[in-house]
Amino acid sequence: QWRLQWTADYKENSNYKVTIETGDFEIKTASIEGAHLEAAGGSWVYDGKAHEADAVVSGAEGYTIYYKTGDGDWTTEAPSVTNVAEGVKTVSVKATRTGYADLTAADVTLEITAKPVTITVDSSWKYFDEADPAFTGTIGKLAAEGDLGEVSYRRTNTEEAVGTYQDVLTADFTENSNYQVTVEPGDFEIKTASVEGAYLDAQGGSWTYNGDAHYANAEVQGAQGYTVYYKTGDGDWTTTAPSVKDVAEGKKTVSVKAVKTGYKDLTAEDVTIQISS
């Protein structure tokens, strides 16, 4: 607003001693009825883009909008946020026009929230005694490829026995505050192996009594490391081969199998052993 001095002009007359007492004239700041400033901030899920404050004057023209964050200077450039790490920005706004009262609005805030993304690790398997395979997985949609670095997959346990191990396959990635990452782990199964071409050859027999013991016999062909077990009737499995020596023992039926840790058992048809007179 302005304060001016008013004076008077008149025609000089020697009969008068004229004194002019000046008056004040004030130009006051104007306002426009119905004019107001609307400001908007927001919260956005991270998408790699800048998101700005926005303000608009309605009900009047000719105003210039200014923004300020914190203790910064007023500027006509709208503040923005792109990353979660920027935190919550509080933005003050005003609209100015020469000779008119400033228009103001309540402060607004800007922020970016972390984008949820899931890494799903594929379940996998191998046969016993084999090296682990390359593990794989699927990464949810990112704002930009590589935002989580080079994602890799690994096993969290070192078990090598046959079995299924739940939730032991996980993912490693580069932490990024713009993402809230959930890893859905995978299962890993170690399956019983087999040796191609391996078989169990079992032999029984019938012998004429000669006072000696005669044994069932079984051997693994095409593979090594197996242990051969025998069983007669409802007896227990044993590594000692059953035998017959006397006719009175009758005919013995012998079951056989070959066992190797982590591998499928090898079996053969039952054999019989007996002594004849």
C-alpha positions as CSV (number, residue, x, y, z in Angstrom):
1,Q,0.0,0.0,0.0
2,W,1.1,3.6,-0.6
3,R,0.6,6.8,1.3
4,L,0.8,10.0,-0.7
5,Q,0.5,13.8,0.1
6,W,-2.4,15.8,-1.3
7,T,-2.0,19.6,-1.9
8,A,-4.1,22.4,-3.4
9,D,-3.6,24.7,-6.4
10,Y,-5.2,28.2,-6.4
11,K,-4.9,31.7,-7.9
12,E,-2.5,34.0,-5.9
13,N,-4.2,37.0,-4.3
14,S,-2.2,39.6,-2.4
15,N,-5.1,40.2,0.0
16,Y,-4.6,36.7,1.4
17,K,-1.9,34.9,3.3
18,V,-2.6,31.3,2.2
19,T,-1.5,28.3,4.2
20,I,-2.0,24.8,2.8
21,E,-2.4,21.9,5.1
22,T,-1.7,18.9,3.0
23,G,-3.8,15.8,3.2
24,D,-2.9,12.1,3.1
25,F,-4.0,9.7,0.3
26,E,-3.7,6.0,0.9
27,I,-3.7,3.3,-1.8
28,K,-4.6,0.0,-0.1
29,T,-3.8,-3.5,-1.1
30,A,-6.7,-4.8,-3.1
31,S,-8.3,-8.3,-3.0
32,I,-10.5,-10.1,-5.4
33,E,-13.7,-11.6,-3.9
34,G,-13.9,-15.3,-4.5
35,A,-10.2,-15.7,-5.5
36,H,-8.4,-18.5,-3.7
37,L,-5.4,-20.7,-4.0
38,E,-5.7,-24.5,-4.1
39,A,-2.6,-26.6,-3.4
40,A,-2.2,-30.4,-3.6
41,G,0.6,-32.7,-2.6
42,G,0.5,-36.5,-2.6
43,S,2.0,-39.9,-1.8
44,W,3.1,-42.1,-4.7
45,V,4.4,-45.6,-5.0
46,Y,7.9,-45.5,-6.4
47,D,7.9,-45.7,-10.2
48,G,11.2,-43.9,-11.0
49,K,9.4,-40.7,-12.0
50,A,9.4,-37.3,-10.3
51,H,6.1,-36.3,-8.7
52,E,5.4,-32.6,-8.1
53,A,3.4,-30.4,-5.8
54,D,0.6,-28.6,-7.7
55,A,-1.2,-25.3,-7.0
56,V,-3.7,-23.3,-9.0
57,V,-5.5,-20.0,-8.5
58,S,-9.2,-20.0,-9.2
59,G,-11.5,-17.0,-9.3
60,A,-8.8,-14.6,-10.5
61,E,-6.1,-14.1,-13.1
62,G,-2.6,-12.5,-13.1
63,Y,-1.2,-14.2,-10.0
64,T,2.2,-15.9,-9.9
65,I,2.4,-19.0,-7.8
66,Y,5.5,-19.6,-5.5
67,Y,6.6,-22.7,-3.6
68,K,9.0,-23.2,-0.7
69,T,10.3,-26.3,1.0
70,G,11.7,-26.0,4.6
71,D,14.0,-23.0,5.0
72,G,14.6,-22.7,1.2
73,D,13.8,-19.7,-0.9
74,W,10.5,-19.1,-2.7
75,T,10.5,-20.2,-6.3
76,T,8.1,-20.6,-9.1
77,E,9.4,-24.1,-9.8
78,A,7.2,-26.7,-8.2
79,P,9.1,-29.1,-5.8
80,S,9.1,-32.8,-6.6
81,V,10.1,-36.1,-5.1
82,T,11.4,-39.2,-6.9
83,N,12.9,-41.5,-4.3
84,V,11.8,-42.9,-1.0
85,A,15.1,-41.7,0.6
86,E,13.9,-38.1,0.1
87,G,11.4,-38.6,2.9
88,V,8.4,-36.4,3.4
89,K,8.7,-32.9,2.0
90,T,6.5,-30.2,3.4
91,V,5.7,-27.5,0.8
92,S,4.5,-24.0,1.5
93,V,2.6,-22.2,-1.3
94,K,1.5,-18.7,-2.1
95,A,0.2,-16.7,-5.1
96,T,1.2,-13.0,-5.6
97,R,0.0,-10.2,-7.8
98,T,1.2,-6.6,-7.6
99,G,-1.1,-4.5,-5.6
100,Y,-3.2,-7.4,-4.4
101,A,-3.1,-9.4,-1.2
102,D,-1.2,-12.7,-1.4
103,L,-3.3,-15.8,-1.6
104,T,-2.2,-18.7,0.6
105,A,-3.2,-22.3,1.3
106,A,-2.3,-24.8,3.9
107,D,1.0,-26.6,3.5
108,V,1.0,-29.8,1.6
109,T,3.4,-32.8,1.7
110,L,5.1,-34.9,-0.9
111,E,6.5,-38.4,-0.4
112,I,7.4,-41.6,-2.3
113,T,6.6,-45.0,-0.7
114,A,8.4,-48.2,-1.4
115,K,7.1,-50.3,-4.3
116,P,6.3,-53.9,-3.2
117,V,8.0,-56.5,-5.3
118,T,8.2,-60.3,-4.9
119,I,11.1,-62.5,-6.0
120,T,9.7,-66.0,-6.4
121,V,12.4,-68.7,-6.2
122,D,11.7,-71.8,-8.3
123,S,11.7,-75.1,-6.5
124,S,14.4,-77.5,-7.8
125,W,15.9,-81.0,-7.4
126,K,18.9,-83.2,-8.2
127,Y,19.8,-86.8,-7.9
128,F,21.9,-87.9,-4.9
129,D,25.6,-87.5,-5.3
130,E,25.2,-84.9,-8.1
131,A,26.3,-81.3,-8.0
132,D,23.6,-78.7,-7.3
133,P,21.9,-77.3,-10.5
134,A,21.8,-73.6,-11.3
135,F,18.9,-72.2,-9.3
136,T,16.3,-69.9,-10.9
137,G,13.5,-67.5,-10.0
138,T,11.2,-64.8,-11.2
139,I,11.5,-61.1,-10.3
140,G,8.3,-59.0,-10.0
141,K,8.0,-55.9,-12.1
142,L,10.6,-53.2,-11.4
143,A,10.5,-49.5,-12.3
144,A,13.8,-50.1,-14.1
145,E,15.8,-53.2,-14.9
146,G,18.7,-53.6,-12.5
147,D,17.2,-51.6,-9.6
148,L,17.9,-54.6,-7.4
149,G,21.3,-55.3,-9.0
150,E,22.1,-58.8,-10.3
151,V,19.7,-61.1,-8.6
152,S,21.2,-64.5,-7.8
153,Y,19.8,-67.7,-6.2
154,R,21.3,-70.1,-3.8
155,R,20.7,-72.9,-1.3
156,T,20.7,-72.0,2.4
157,N,21.5,-75.6,3.7
158,T,24.3,-78.0,2.9
159,E,22.4,-81.3,3.3
160,E,23.2,-84.0,0.8
161,A,21.0,-86.8,2.1
162,V,18.0,-87.9,0.1
163,G,14.9,-85.9,1.1
164,T,12.9,-82.8,0.5
165,Y,14.1,-79.6,2.1
166,Q,11.5,-76.9,2.3
167,D,12.1,-73.2,1.8
168,V,15.9,-73.6,1.5
169,L,16.2,-71.8,-1.9
170,T,16.5,-68.1,-1.6
171,A,17.6,-65.0,-3.6
172,D,20.3,-62.4,-3.1
173,F,19.9,-58.9,-4.4
174,T,21.1,-55.3,-3.9
175,E,19.1,-53.5,-1.3
176,N,17.2,-50.5,-2.6
177,S,15.1,-48.3,-0.3
178,N,12.7,-47.7,-3.2
179,Y,11.5,-51.3,-3.0
180,Q,9.9,-53.5,-0.3
181,V,11.2,-56.9,-1.4
182,T,9.6,-60.2,-0.4
183,V,11.4,-63.4,-1.3
184,E,9.2,-66.4,-1.7
185,P,11.7,-69.3,-1.1
186,G,11.7,-72.6,-3.0
187,D,12.0,-76.2,-2.0
188,F,14.9,-78.4,-2.9
189,E,14.6,-82.2,-3.3
190,I,17.5,-84.7,-3.4
191,K,16.2,-87.7,-5.2
192,T,17.3,-91.3,-4.9
193,A,19.8,-92.0,-7.6
194,S,20.4,-95.1,-9.7
195,V,23.3,-96.5,-11.7
196,E,22.5,-97.3,-15.3
197,G,23.3,-100.9,-16.1
198,A,23.8,-102.0,-12.5
199,Y,22.0,-105.2,-11.4
200,L,22.1,-107.8,-8.7
201,D,23.0,-111.4,-9.7
202,A,21.8,-114.0,-7.1
203,Q,22.5,-117.7,-7.1
204,G,21.0,-120.5,-5.0
205,G,21.5,-124.2,-5.6
206,S,20.9,-127.8,-4.7
207,W,23.8,-129.9,-3.5
208,T,24.2,-133.6,-2.6
209,Y,25.1,-134.0,1.0
210,N,28.9,-134.0,1.5
211,G,29.1,-132.7,5.0
212,D,30.0,-129.2,3.9
213,A,28.0,-126.0,4.2
214,H,26.7,-124.5,0.9
215,Y,25.8,-120.9,0.6
216,A,23.5,-118.6,-1.4
217,N,25.5,-116.0,-3.3
218,A,24.7,-112.6,-4.7
219,E,27.0,-110.1,-6.5
220,V,26.4,-106.6,-7.9
221,Q,27.4,-106.2,-11.5
222,G,28.0,-102.8,-13.2
223,A,28.4,-100.7,-10.1
224,Q,30.5,-100.4,-6.9
225,G,29.9,-99.4,-3.3
226,Y,26.8,-101.6,-2.8
227,T,26.3,-103.8,0.3
228,V,24.5,-107.2,-0.3
229,Y,21.9,-108.3,2.2
230,Y,20.2,-111.7,2.6
231,K,17.1,-112.8,4.4
232,T,15.4,-116.1,4.9
233,G,11.7,-116.3,5.7
234,D,10.7,-113.7,8.2
235,G,14.2,-113.3,9.5
236,D,16.1,-110.1,9.6
237,W,18.3,-108.8,6.8
238,T,22.0,-109.7,7.2
239,T,25.2,-109.4,5.3
240,T,25.9,-113.1,6.1
241,A,24.9,-115.4,3.3
242,P,22.5,-118.1,4.4
243,S,23.7,-121.7,4.0
244,V,22.5,-125.3,4.2
245,K,24.5,-128.3,5.3
246,D,22.0,-131.1,6.1
247,V,19.0,-132.6,4.3
248,A,16.9,-132.0,7.4
249,E,17.1,-128.2,6.9
250,G,14.8,-128.6,3.9
251,K,14.6,-126.0,1.2
252,K,15.4,-122.5,2.2
253,T,14.0,-119.5,0.3
254,V,16.5,-116.6,0.3
255,S,15.6,-113.0,-0.5
256,V,18.5,-110.7,-1.6
257,K,19.0,-107.0,-2.1
258,A,21.9,-104.6,-2.5
259,V,22.0,-101.3,-0.7
260,K,24.0,-98.1,-1.3
261,T,23.2,-94.8,0.5
262,G,21.4,-92.4,-1.8
263,Y,20.8,-95.0,-4.5
264,K,17.8,-97.2,-5.3
265,D,18.1,-100.7,-3.9
266,L,19.0,-103.5,-6.4
267,T,16.9,-106.6,-6.1
268,A,16.7,-110.0,-7.7
269,E,14.3,-112.9,-7.7
270,D,14.4,-115.1,-4.6
271,V,16.6,-118.1,-4.8
272,T,16.5,-121.4,-3.0
273,I,19.2,-123.5,-1.4
274,Q,18.9,-127.1,-0.2
275,I,20.8,-130.4,0.5
276,S,19.7,-133.6,-1.2
277,S,20.6,-137.1,-0.2
